[in-house]
């Protein structure tokens, strides 16, 4: 059975959600873009289960969200100078950065090239969930491979049913557009996926 908990205003994240993640369960939650699927990235069994549920290709990592830049750098490692510059303009917000972490992450989280994708989201509930957990959580979109990502709690439950233990539900539909993904491993940003943040804005922020 999937439990659904409405999120209201600036209320605290329900402890039930944190407890579910600590038990290795899947939790769906709203971001400013789409619903994300969270597991504790430090639990290999939970990560493997999420990958099976998503039908995620082996070469692709699982993106993460964090509650703050401090949490990103304490749990994953320092961002390169280019990344720092982008965070000053776009975090919190829908810009995902790809870099090579110095932390030892589960192989199911990193991509085949050992990079990781992370952002600090603009949606307060998503940030607060990561902060309540004490570390970044996964942020892959709530959809099996090849399906349209869920923008409502009803769509999440329709796509996954009881595989999801708990849905943190926001009233109404979310934007339905993904975050912009930028690779920051080189001297200049590289667009990996177009999204809410326009590429022109990214380029303008790094003269």
N, C-alpha and C positions, 0 to 999 in steps of 0.2 A: 504494500500500500504506500502511496506517495502522500506525504503531508504537505499542505500548502499554508504558508504563514504570510499574511499581508504585511507589507512594510508601510508604516505610517510616519510621515514627516521625518524628524530627526531622531526617532526612537532608536534605542540601542539595538545592535544585532542580537537576535535571540540566541541564548546559550545552546539551544537545541541544534542550531546550525554548526556551531563550533564543535559540539560533541559528536555530531554525525561525521564530520571530517576527521576527527581524531580516531573514530572507529573504522576509518577506511571507506566510508560511504560516499556516494555522489550527491552533490548539492547543486541545484540550479539557482542562479541569482541574476538580478538585472544590472546591466552596465548602462552607460549613456548611448550605447549603440545597439546591442542585442543581448539576449540572455546568454550567460556563460555557464559552463559546467566546471565545478570545482571539485578537486580532490586534494589531499595533502601530498605535495610533490616529494616528500621525504619517505613516503610509503610505497615501495615498489609494486606491491600487489594492487594497491588502489590505482596507481598509474597504469599498470597493465590492463586492469579492468576498464578504465576509461578509454584506453586505446582500442580495446575490442568493441566497446559500445559505439564508439565513433566510426570504427572502420578506418582508423588513421594509418596512412602509409608509413612503413618503417623508416623511410628516409626523413620524414617530417617530425619535428619536435612538437611539444605541446606548449603554447604560449602561457605566460604567467602574468598575473597582476600583483601589484604590491600596494601597501597602504601609504608609502612615502618613498622619496628618493633615498632616505637614510636606510630604509628596510631593503631596498634594492641592493645598495652597495654593501651592507653588512651581511646579507645572505648570499648574494651572487658574486660580488666583487665590484671594484671601481669601474665606472663608465669611462670610456675614452673622452678626451677633451671635446670632440665633436658632439658626442652624446650629451655631455653636460650643457653645452650651448643650446641644444634642442630642448632639453628639459626646462630650461629657463623660460622658454616661450610656450611650450605645448603641454607641460605637465602641471597639474593633473589634466588629462584630456585623452582624446582618441588617437594618440600617436604611439605605435609600438616600435621599439628599438631592438635591433639584432646586434649582439656582440658576443665575444667569447668570454664566458665567466671564468673567474679564477677558483670559484668554489667547486667542489666535487659533487655534481648533480647526477641524479638517476639517469641512466641512458635513455629511458623513455621520455624524459623531458627535453633533452638536447636533440638537435638535428644530427644528421649523419656527419656533418662537418664540425660537430661539438659546439655549435653556437646555441644561444638561447634567445628567445624573444620575450620582452617584458614591457609593461607600461604601468604607470600610475593613473588609474582611470578618473574621469571627471565625475562619475557617479559616486556620490557619498556612500551609499550602502555597500558598494563593491570595495571601496577603500577600507571602510570600517570592518568588513568581514576579514580582510587580510590582516588588519591590525589586531583584531580580536584573536586571530589564530596565532599571531606572533611571528609570522613568516609569510612570504608570497604563496599564493595558491594558483592552481591552473585556471585558465581563462578561455579555453577553447569554446567556440560557439556551440550552442545547443542544437545540434543537428547531426544525424548520421551522414557519412560521406555521400554526396550527390543530392541531398535534400536541402530545401531552403531553411536557413537558420530560423529558430523560433524567436518571435518578437513579443509573445504573450505567454503567461503561465499556462493557459489552455493548450497552446501549441507545444510547449515543452512536454506536458503530460501526454498529449496525443502522440508525439514522436517516440517517447521513451517508456511511458507507463511506469510500473513499479521499480524499474531499474534505478530511477532517481528516488532517493529516500526522502528528500525535502526540497520544496520550491519556495524560495523567498520571492514573493510576488509583488510586483508594482502595478498599480492601477493603470489601465490603458495599454496601448501598444508602444513599444520602443521605436527608435528611429528606423531600424531595419537596415542601416548601412554599416559596414565594418570599419574598424580603425584602419588608419593608414600605417603600413609597415615599411620601415626604413632600415637599411643595413648601414651601420656606422663603424664597420671594421676598417675602412680605409680613410684616406684624407678628406674625401668628399662623400656626402650621403648618396646612397643608391636606393631608388624606389623599388621595393619588392612587391607591394600591393597597393593600388590606389584605394582611397577611402575617404572618410569625412574631412580630414585635413588635406587641403589641396597641395599638390606638389610645388606649385609656385610659391605658396607660403613657406614651405620647408626651405626652398632654395633662398628665398629672401631673408630668412633668419640666420643664414650662415654665409655672410659675405666673404 
